[in-house]
Amino acid sequence: MSRAVIGMVAGMALGFAGYFGGFGAFLLVAALGAIGFVAGRFLEGDLELGDFFRTRGDDRRR
């Protein structure tokens, strides 16, 4: 599935949540989608847990 189709499905889910559930449901769906995205990137190996805790000055070659 292409990224465009995934983006369209996510946009439709947010639209339905906003329309039927109000702004609170929209925020809940957006937050859960962001958490799912980060978890998926972590499971695919694109992210490491340390990426969230490093400061900008840290050298990654240590």
Sequence and secondary structure as in RCSB ss.txt:
>XXXX:A:sequence
MSRAVIGMVAGMALGFAGYFGGFGAFLLVAALGAIGFVAGRFLEGDLELGDFFRTRGDDRRR
>XXXX:A:secstr
  HHHHHHHHHHHHHHHHHHHHHHHHHHHHHHHHHHHHHHHHHHTS  GGGGT  TT  TT 
